[in-house]
Amino acid sequence: MQNGICQLRCVIAVCSLLLVPAAAIAQAGPQFARTSSYVSVRDGTRLAMNVYRPVRNGTVVDTKLPVIFLFTPYRARYRSPDGKLVELDQVHRLGVDRLLEAGYVIAEADIRGKGASFGARRGFQDRTEANDGYDLVQWLASQPFSNGVVGMMGCSYLGGSTVQVASTQPPALKAAFIGATDLDKFDFVRAGGITAQFNTRPDEPLSDDLASMPMDDDRDGSLLRAAVTQHAGNTPMAALWYGMPFRDSISPLTGNRFWEEVGPYSYLPALKASGIATYYWGNLKDEPTSQVILAAANLGSKLLIGPGSHCVAPPEFDLGGEILRFFDHHLKGSDNGIEKEPRNTWWVENAAADRHWQHSELLPGAAATPHTWYLANATTPDPGLIDKRPTVQNTRNFTVDYQVGEGEYFAFWVEPQDAHGLTFTSAPLAHELLLEGYPLAHLRLAADRDDINAFVYLEEIDGADKVEVLSHGRLAASYRATATPPFDMLGLPWHPGREADRLPLVPGKVAGLDIALLPVSHLVPAGHRLRVTVTGADPRQRNLAQIRLDPPPHITLGLGGEAGSQIVLPVRQPQFKP
């Protein structure tokens, strides 16, 4: 702690000249008037709040209006390294600038321990943070500009903070639009017992928080500097996740079973009883989407699944308009028909333009049927194939390759990994194949160690041999036990991951691993091939250098026959309308 404070004082000395007092009025796109202040929550900690009110004809709208609240760890208002003022970042990126024009107040606050807020962060989306959000929602509802009704929105961390605040049941909170977050944080951050890139990157330096804009009454930036000094006591995020290998691990940093504290499934009864309307959104090339679908299913929420990557607004879909319609209905009582429309909307990759978007009361994949394909040896030219028929039992071996490359610092999707493990390829498809839902891999394997990590990738190869990863999943062999889940898993295998559930491998003895891959909605054209790749390491594992084994494990995969390794594909024949 002392080293962190000394380091911070040096940073303050260099950066303090860069602080610019916050302006009272700002205009960009829709006209607004901004004010900022510190708001004290129940334990006295002061959190930085920015409020944006609509301006019409040069005058601030003085009618009491509903409020849309965002709760961020990414600094609500700051200057980028090139001096550009950044504010309402998610509002702009999600296309909902029109909220101000439509008669909403927008409020955005820094969570404790981040941005311009005081305090130290105990953990990632913990109960302290959730209760802070409760207090801020109720504070917003009591302000002269508010009509007492509040909505929340956000994607990624902001989606998670929205869920956590909703679980505390603030009376003023009536609707929440939630993007790219989880229902079960253990199953997301440590899926199959294996950490990957999400939430494991190093924490931002304190100098980032010092680039935050001070509150209006902090003319010299002294309060900002005092607040950031307290951030030196933040719990390190990557160390928090790495330090809890099991679902029931006691974190040495928080002193409790932190996975259970921050898993939204722990609060499903409160969320269901709250009366808060929820709308979940995710994209197909984004790991949280698996959890988004499960959350929507368990809460009976509206659901939107688009194409593309993390928190990217879907094309050919007016996301900002949808968010506005959602809030208009639930916060203003507008009879705009949104609740009369099918509950679920999702994108089909590779489909014709008039069939991209699907709308149904059924969840994506609910109309699909499972088709089992077998991983098997092949004759020439390929060393492995996927076949719809059981073949002669056999085995193939590989040694774990840790040289999978560092990849991008924050790769939201993985590149093909065929150079680092075993591949199994189908013949060209005679007919197009619509994959919709969760693929399942059933691996039969043995190893020369008591534990290995297994990664499975489902890929498409087009006529020009271009490869696209459609889905992927992971599981540590010792986490292979399954149990009855504490929430609806839609029939997918649930690995509890408790310490008592650990099942070490017996070296040389075959074990079965059931791995749910991420959901797909993808039309594979006739003539294209499917490929399954199995590896023992993945470039998104930030801790590969720490966990690699020397010599690397040797893995034997059982193939062919009903008892061999299989991939179960969710297939919907393309009548398309479920």
FINU-928347 format. One record per residue (C-alpha): residue number from 1; y negated, z negated, x. Coordinates in Angstrom, 2 decimals. Layout:
k  c2  c3  c1
NUM  Y  Z  X
...
//
This chain:
k  c2  c3  c1
1  0.00  0.00  0.00
2  -2.47  -0.96  2.77
3  -1.83  2.31  4.59
4  -2.45  4.22  1.35
5  -5.75  2.40  0.76
6  -6.91  2.99  4.33
7  -6.00  6.65  4.01
8  -7.87  6.82  0.71
9  -11.04  5.33  2.23
10  -11.04  8.11  4.82
11  -10.62  10.71  2.09
12  -13.48  9.16  0.09
13  -15.76  9.34  3.11
14  -15.13  13.07  3.47
15  -15.09  13.98  -0.22
16  -17.76  11.83  -1.80
17  -20.47  14.41  -1.10
18  -18.58  16.91  -3.26
19  -18.90  14.86  -6.45
20  -21.19  16.30  -9.09
21  -22.31  14.20  -12.06
22  -20.83  15.48  -15.32
23  -23.12  17.54  -17.53
24  -23.69  16.34  -21.07
25  -23.68  19.83  -22.59
26  -21.43  22.73  -21.60
27  -20.80  26.13  -23.14
28  -17.98  28.62  -22.50
29  -16.35  30.85  -25.08
30  -16.77  28.93  -28.34
31  -19.87  26.78  -28.08
32  -19.32  23.07  -27.67
33  -21.03  19.87  -26.69
34  -19.12  17.67  -24.28
35  -19.41  13.97  -23.70
36  -17.27  11.75  -21.53
37  -16.75  8.04  -21.19
38  -14.26  5.38  -20.20
39  -12.17  3.94  -23.02
40  -10.46  0.58  -22.50
41  -6.87  0.30  -23.73
42  -5.05  -2.88  -24.73
43  -4.65  -4.31  -21.22
44  -8.26  -3.53  -20.30
45  -7.51  -0.47  -18.16
46  -10.28  2.12  -18.45
47  -9.08  5.68  -19.13
48  -11.23  8.79  -18.72
49  -11.88  10.56  -22.03
50  -13.63  13.91  -22.53
51  -14.67  14.88  -26.06
52  -15.66  18.42  -27.10
53  -17.49  18.91  -30.39
54  -18.26  22.25  -32.04
55  -21.78  23.64  -31.78
56  -23.14  26.06  -34.37
57  -26.52  27.74  -34.15
58  -27.34  25.53  -31.18
59  -26.67  22.30  -33.05
60  -23.71  19.92  -32.75
61  -21.70  19.86  -35.98
62  -22.24  16.35  -37.35
63  -19.60  16.55  -40.09
64  -16.64  14.22  -39.60
65  -13.81  16.43  -38.32
66  -10.11  16.12  -37.42
67  -9.42  15.63  -33.72
68  -6.89  17.42  -31.46
69  -5.94  15.22  -28.51
70  -4.37  16.20  -25.15
71  -3.11  13.56  -22.70
72  -2.77  14.93  -19.17
73  -1.74  13.94  -15.62
74  -3.30  17.16  -14.28
75  -6.98  16.11  -14.43
76  -8.79  16.87  -17.66
77  -11.91  18.09  -15.87
78  -12.30  18.89  -12.19
79  -13.61  21.28  -9.57
80  -11.11  23.60  -7.91
81  -11.24  24.09  -4.12
82  -13.49  27.13  -4.63
83  -15.95  25.02  -6.62
84  -15.02  26.36  -10.06
85  -15.22  23.90  -12.94
86  -11.85  23.64  -14.73
87  -11.60  22.03  -18.14
88  -9.51  22.45  -21.30
89  -7.03  24.37  -19.15
90  -4.10  24.26  -21.60
91  -6.35  25.02  -24.54
92  -7.43  28.24  -22.84
93  -3.95  29.20  -21.64
94  -2.35  28.62  -25.04
95  -5.01  30.66  -26.79
96  -6.42  27.92  -29.01
97  -10.08  28.04  -28.01
98  -10.69  28.87  -31.67
99  -9.91  25.25  -32.61
100  -13.56  24.44  -31.96
101  -14.73  27.37  -34.07
102  -12.30  26.32  -36.81
103  -13.87  22.89  -37.09
104  -11.87  20.61  -34.83
105  -12.99  18.16  -32.21
106  -10.93  18.47  -29.00
107  -10.38  15.41  -26.83
108  -8.60  15.28  -23.49
109  -7.89  12.15  -21.46
110  -6.40  11.52  -18.03
111  -3.34  9.28  -18.07
112  -3.68  6.01  -16.16
113  -3.33  6.45  -12.42
114  -4.41  10.11  -12.50
115  -7.63  12.10  -12.60
116  -10.67  9.93  -13.26
117  -8.74  7.18  -15.04
118  -8.31  3.70  -13.62
119  -5.00  1.94  -13.17
120  -1.74  2.65  -11.39
121  1.05  4.70  -12.89
122  4.18  2.60  -13.36
123  6.40  5.57  -14.09
124  6.65  9.04  -15.55
125  5.88  8.91  -19.31
126  6.82  5.25  -19.60
127  6.07  2.86  -22.45
128  2.79  1.81  -20.85
129  1.59  5.40  -20.97
130  2.91  5.85  -24.52
131  1.02  2.76  -25.68
132  -2.10  3.95  -23.87
133  -1.85  7.10  -25.95
134  -1.49  5.05  -29.13
135  -4.71  3.20  -28.32
136  -6.58  6.43  -27.53
137  -5.41  8.12  -30.75
138  -6.63  5.17  -32.79
139  -9.91  5.04  -30.83
140  -10.51  8.73  -31.54
141  -9.79  8.20  -35.23
142  -12.45  5.46  -35.38
143  -15.28  7.46  -33.80
144  -18.28  8.69  -35.84
145  -17.34  12.35  -35.23
146  -13.79  11.85  -36.58
147  -12.51  11.96  -40.15
148  -9.70  9.60  -39.09
149  -7.02  12.28  -38.71
150  -5.62  13.22  -35.29
151  -3.20  15.86  -33.99
152  -1.73  16.15  -30.50
153  -0.64  19.18  -28.52
154  0.47  20.18  -25.05
155  3.07  21.95  -22.94
156  5.24  20.66  -20.08
157  4.07  17.16  -19.12
158  1.51  17.28  -21.93
159  4.31  18.11  -24.36
160  6.21  15.08  -23.08
161  3.21  12.77  -23.33
162  2.72  14.00  -26.91
163  6.30  13.05  -27.84
164  6.01  9.66  -26.17
165  2.78  8.84  -27.99
166  4.26  10.02  -31.30
167  7.18  7.63  -30.77
168  4.73  4.69  -30.95
169  3.75  5.81  -34.48
170  -0.06  5.73  -34.33
171  -1.21  5.65  -37.97
172  -3.87  8.31  -37.36
173  -1.49  10.80  -35.72
174  -0.33  13.30  -38.33
175  0.92  16.39  -36.42
176  2.15  17.32  -32.93
177  2.65  20.76  -31.35
178  5.05  20.21  -28.45
179  5.94  22.66  -25.68
180  8.54  22.73  -22.89
181  9.66  19.12  -22.77
182  12.86  17.13  -23.15
183  14.82  15.05  -25.63
184  17.00  13.40  -22.96
185  15.18  13.08  -19.64
186  18.34  12.24  -17.71
187  20.07  15.39  -19.00
188  16.99  17.39  -18.06
189  15.80  16.04  -14.71
190  19.30  15.19  -13.49
191  21.36  17.70  -15.50
192  25.02  17.25  -14.66
193  24.03  14.49  -12.24
194  22.14  16.97  -10.03
195  18.38  16.92  -9.51
196  16.55  20.24  -9.16
197  12.88  21.20  -8.96
198  11.49  19.69  -12.15
199  9.71  16.38  -11.48
200  10.97  16.15  -7.88
201  8.05  17.72  -6.02
202  5.84  15.46  -3.89
203  2.96  13.71  -5.65
204  -0.47  15.29  -5.37
205  -2.71  13.76  -2.69
206  -5.39  11.34  -3.80
207  -8.01  13.86  -2.74
208  -6.99  15.95  -5.78
209  -8.01  13.13  -8.11
210  -11.30  12.76  -6.23
211  -12.11  16.34  -7.26
212  -12.21  15.13  -10.88
213  -15.59  15.19  -12.58
214  -17.05  11.70  -13.02
215  -17.72  10.34  -16.49
216  -21.22  10.86  -17.88
217  -22.39  7.33  -17.05
218  -20.91  7.46  -13.53
219  -23.96  9.08  -11.98
220  -23.08  8.49  -8.35
221  -19.29  8.85  -8.65
222  -18.70  5.23  -7.67
223  -16.50  4.56  -10.70
224  -14.42  7.64  -9.93
225  -13.90  6.47  -6.36
226  -12.97  2.98  -7.57
227  -10.51  4.44  -10.06
228  -8.82  6.67  -7.48
229  -8.48  3.70  -5.13
230  -6.15  2.17  -7.73
231  -4.02  5.34  -7.77
232  -2.68  4.39  -4.35
233  -0.42  2.00  -6.28
234  1.23  4.77  -8.33
235  5.02  4.90  -8.50
236  6.16  7.94  -6.47
237  7.75  10.33  -8.94
238  10.39  12.06  -6.80
239  11.57  8.73  -5.39
240  11.81  7.37  -8.93
241  14.23  10.11  -10.04
242  16.22  10.27  -6.80
243  16.63  6.48  -6.90
244  18.52  6.48  -10.21
245  21.77  8.42  -9.78
246  23.24  7.26  -13.12
247  21.93  7.08  -16.65
248  22.27  3.30  -16.59
249  20.90  2.84  -13.05
250  18.33  0.07  -12.62
251  15.36  1.62  -10.89
252  14.29  -0.36  -7.82
253  10.74  0.84  -8.57
254  10.49  -0.20  -12.24
255  13.18  -2.89  -12.44
256  14.86  -1.52  -15.57
257  17.07  1.29  -16.90
258  14.22  3.71  -16.69
259  16.11  6.80  -17.90
260  16.63  5.05  -21.24
261  13.00  3.96  -21.42
262  11.67  7.50  -20.99
263  14.34  9.40  -22.90
264  12.74  10.43  -26.23
265  16.17  10.27  -27.91
266  15.85  6.49  -27.60
267  13.03  6.68  -30.15
268  14.49  9.19  -32.61
269  14.51  6.67  -35.50
270  10.81  5.91  -34.91
271  9.94  9.59  -34.60
272  11.78  10.41  -37.82
273  10.19  7.51  -39.68
274  6.66  8.21  -38.43
275  5.91  11.00  -40.86
276  4.36  12.99  -37.99
277  4.93  16.73  -38.43
278  6.38  18.28  -35.28
279  6.59  21.85  -34.01
280  8.55  22.58  -30.80
281  8.05  25.59  -28.54
282  9.79  26.90  -25.42
283  10.56  30.17  -23.60
284  13.90  31.71  -22.67
285  13.35  31.80  -18.89
286  12.54  28.10  -18.70
287  14.91  25.15  -18.22
288  13.33  22.78  -20.80
289  14.16  25.23  -23.62
290  17.67  23.81  -23.95
291  16.14  20.41  -24.67
292  13.46  21.92  -26.92
293  16.13  23.35  -29.24
294  18.01  20.04  -29.33
295  14.80  18.12  -30.08
296  13.88  20.47  -32.91
297  17.39  20.21  -34.34
298  17.38  16.42  -34.28
299  13.90  16.09  -35.79
300  14.10  18.96  -38.27
301  11.04  20.50  -36.61
302  9.73  23.99  -36.74
303  10.85  25.89  -33.63
304  9.48  28.80  -31.63
305  11.40  30.34  -28.71
306  9.56  33.11  -26.89
307  10.32  35.23  -23.83
308  8.99  34.55  -20.38
309  8.45  31.56  -18.14
310  7.14  28.01  -18.30
311  4.33  27.47  -20.83
312  3.42  31.19  -20.90
313  2.14  32.25  -24.32
314  4.64  34.73  -25.85
315  3.59  38.38  -26.13
316  3.35  40.06  -29.51
317  2.87  36.63  -31.06
318  -0.38  34.89  -31.87
319  0.48  31.49  -30.42
320  -3.07  30.21  -30.80
321  -3.10  31.35  -34.41
322  0.21  29.63  -35.08
323  -1.03  26.36  -33.59
324  -4.20  26.61  -35.66
325  -2.24  27.30  -38.87
326  0.03  24.34  -38.12
327  -2.87  21.94  -37.69
328  -4.81  23.42  -40.61
329  -1.85  22.70  -42.88
330  -1.08  19.19  -41.66
331  -4.58  17.94  -40.78
332  -6.70  19.77  -43.34
333  -4.22  20.27  -46.16
334  -4.55  24.07  -46.03
335  -2.02  25.86  -48.23
336  -1.58  28.66  -45.68
337  2.15  29.20  -46.24
338  3.36  28.00  -42.83
339  5.79  25.51  -44.40
340  7.21  28.21  -46.69
341  8.21  30.39  -43.76
342  11.63  30.16  -42.04
343  11.85  27.09  -39.85
344  12.95  28.93  -36.69
345  11.45  31.91  -34.86
346  12.83  33.35  -31.64
347  12.67  36.38  -29.37
348  15.60  38.70  -28.55
349  15.34  40.05  -25.02
350  16.03  43.78  -24.59
351  15.91  44.45  -28.34
352  13.94  47.27  -29.94
353  10.32  46.41  -30.71
354  10.99  45.99  -34.42
355  13.81  43.55  -33.69
356  12.23  41.39  -30.97
357  11.36  38.52  -33.29
358  13.93  36.81  -35.46
359  13.13  34.37  -38.29
360  15.72  32.11  -39.91
361  16.40  28.70  -41.37
362  19.35  28.67  -38.95
363  18.86  27.70  -35.33
364  19.23  30.48  -32.76
365  22.94  30.76  -32.02
366  24.07  29.23  -35.31
367  25.27  32.66  -36.53
368  27.08  33.48  -33.28
369  30.82  33.23  -32.70
370  32.40  32.14  -29.41
371  34.09  34.85  -27.34
372  36.22  33.67  -24.41
373  36.25  35.75  -21.24
374  38.53  34.84  -18.35
375  37.62  34.67  -14.68
376  40.31  36.43  -12.74
377  41.25  38.19  -9.52
378  40.91  41.94  -9.50
379  42.26  44.84  -7.58
380  39.79  47.16  -5.91
381  36.88  47.52  -5.68
382  35.66  44.10  -6.89
383  37.15  40.80  -5.67
384  36.78  39.19  -9.11
385  36.35  40.19  -12.71
386  35.67  38.92  -16.20
387  38.33  40.00  -18.63
388  38.65  39.38  -22.36
389  42.42  38.93  -21.93
390  44.24  36.20  -20.04
391  45.52  37.48  -16.71
392  48.04  36.27  -14.14
393  47.17  32.84  -12.80
394  45.74  32.86  -9.32
395  43.07  31.19  -7.18
396  40.03  32.10  -5.11
397  38.37  29.96  -2.47
398  34.90  29.58  -1.05
399  33.01  27.26  1.27
400  29.74  25.84  0.00
401  26.82  27.75  1.46
402  23.75  25.58  1.87
403  21.70  28.49  3.25
404  20.54  29.47  -0.20
405  16.94  29.83  0.87
406  13.95  27.70  0.11
407  12.71  30.07  -2.58
408  9.40  29.45  -4.29
409  7.89  25.99  -4.19
410  8.17  25.76  -7.97
411  10.56  28.51  -9.08
412  10.94  28.20  -12.84
413  13.90  30.58  -12.79
414  16.53  31.26  -10.18
415  17.18  34.57  -8.42
416  20.75  36.00  -8.25
417  23.01  33.89  -6.02
418  25.92  36.30  -5.55
419  25.61  36.13  -1.75
420  26.39  32.39  -1.77
421  29.60  31.98  -3.77
422  32.20  33.77  -5.88
423  31.38  36.54  -8.34
424  33.30  37.86  -11.34
425  32.17  41.11  -12.94
426  33.11  42.80  -16.21
427  33.75  46.47  -16.77
428  30.79  48.39  -18.27
429  30.42  47.38  -21.89
430  31.64  49.93  -24.41
431  29.20  48.59  -27.01
432  25.98  46.60  -26.94
433  26.47  42.85  -27.00
434  24.02  40.37  -28.51
435  24.28  37.00  -26.76
436  22.63  34.21  -28.75
437  23.09  30.50  -28.17
438  24.59  28.37  -25.41
439  27.20  29.91  -23.08
440  29.87  27.46  -21.91
441  31.68  27.55  -18.59
442  35.10  25.92  -18.29
443  35.89  25.68  -14.58
444  39.24  24.64  -13.17
445  38.74  23.72  -9.55
446  39.93  21.63  -6.63
447  38.09  20.61  -3.48
448  38.66  18.94  -0.14
449  36.18  16.16  -1.03
450  35.95  13.56  -3.76
451  32.86  15.24  -5.19
452  31.15  18.63  -5.20
453  28.29  20.24  -7.07
454  29.09  23.31  -9.17
455  26.51  25.90  -10.26
456  27.30  28.71  -12.70
457  25.09  31.75  -13.32
458  25.51  34.31  -16.10
459  24.03  37.64  -15.06
460  23.53  41.18  -16.33
461  23.91  44.26  -14.10
462  22.29  47.44  -15.37
463  23.23  51.05  -14.60
464  21.12  51.02  -11.43
465  22.84  47.83  -10.17
466  19.74  45.72  -10.84
467  20.78  42.11  -11.51
468  19.09  39.68  -13.90
469  20.06  36.03  -14.29
470  20.38  35.41  -18.04
471  21.42  31.74  -17.95
472  22.66  29.05  -15.61
473  24.09  25.53  -15.60
474  25.15  22.81  -13.18
475  27.48  19.82  -12.98
476  28.60  17.43  -10.26
477  32.39  17.13  -10.48
478  32.24  13.33  -10.55
479  30.00  13.51  -13.68
480  32.52  15.63  -15.62
481  33.51  12.91  -18.13
482  32.41  13.63  -21.69
483  31.63  11.24  -24.53
484  30.16  11.12  -28.02
485  26.42  11.74  -27.66
486  23.76  9.42  -29.13
487  22.18  12.39  -30.92
488  23.23  15.78  -32.28
489  24.22  17.99  -29.33
490  25.09  20.97  -31.56
491  28.71  20.74  -30.45
492  27.91  21.02  -26.72
493  29.69  18.77  -24.21
494  27.69  15.64  -23.42
495  28.15  14.06  -20.00
496  27.07  10.41  -20.27
497  26.44  10.00  -16.55
498  26.87  6.24  -16.56
499  28.15  4.59  -13.39
500  31.38  3.52  -15.08
501  31.98  7.11  -16.21
502  32.09  8.46  -12.65
503  35.34  10.35  -11.93
504  35.78  11.16  -8.24
505  37.94  14.16  -7.47
506  41.30  13.65  -5.86
507  41.12  16.04  -2.90
508  43.38  19.01  -3.50
509  44.00  18.17  -7.17
510  42.70  20.45  -9.92
511  40.09  19.09  -12.37
512  38.32  20.65  -15.36
513  34.54  20.91  -15.61
514  32.85  21.83  -18.90
515  29.32  23.10  -18.28
516  26.83  24.07  -20.99
517  24.53  26.81  -19.68
518  20.95  27.27  -20.84
519  20.50  29.07  -24.18
520  20.22  32.84  -24.28
521  18.95  35.40  -26.77
522  19.62  38.69  -25.05
523  20.89  42.13  -26.02
524  23.14  43.60  -23.33
525  23.17  47.40  -23.75
526  26.33  49.49  -23.65
527  27.12  50.53  -20.10
528  25.74  47.36  -18.56
529  28.05  44.79  -16.97
530  28.18  41.01  -17.15
531  28.72  38.91  -14.06
532  29.48  35.24  -13.48
533  28.58  33.68  -10.12
534  29.86  30.26  -9.03
535  28.28  28.41  -6.08
536  28.08  24.90  -4.64
537  24.32  24.77  -3.93
538  21.13  26.10  -5.46
539  17.71  26.92  -3.93
540  15.90  24.72  -6.50
541  17.51  21.57  -5.04
542  14.59  20.14  -3.12
543  16.82  17.54  -1.45
544  19.43  19.92  -0.01
545  18.66  18.81  3.53
546  19.43  15.21  2.57
547  22.62  15.80  0.56
548  24.31  18.60  2.48
549  27.72  17.77  3.89
550  28.97  18.72  7.34
551  31.38  20.40  7.36
552  30.53  21.89  3.95
553  33.06  21.41  1.14
554  35.80  23.95  0.52
555  36.37  24.73  -3.17
556  39.34  26.42  -4.85
557  38.76  27.97  -8.28
558  41.70  28.33  -10.65
559  41.80  31.77  -12.30
560  43.64  33.71  -14.99
561  45.70  32.48  -17.90
562  44.72  30.08  -20.65
563  44.58  27.23  -18.12
564  42.27  29.11  -15.74
565  38.50  29.19  -15.50
566  36.65  30.75  -18.42
567  33.20  31.63  -19.72
568  32.66  31.33  -23.47
569  29.90  33.62  -24.68
570  28.03  33.13  -27.98
571  28.10  36.58  -29.55
572  26.28  37.73  -32.66
573  27.01  41.25  -33.73
574  23.63  42.93  -33.94
575  23.00  43.06  -37.62
576  20.32  40.75  -36.20
577  19.26  39.04  -39.41
578  21.31  35.81  -39.58
//
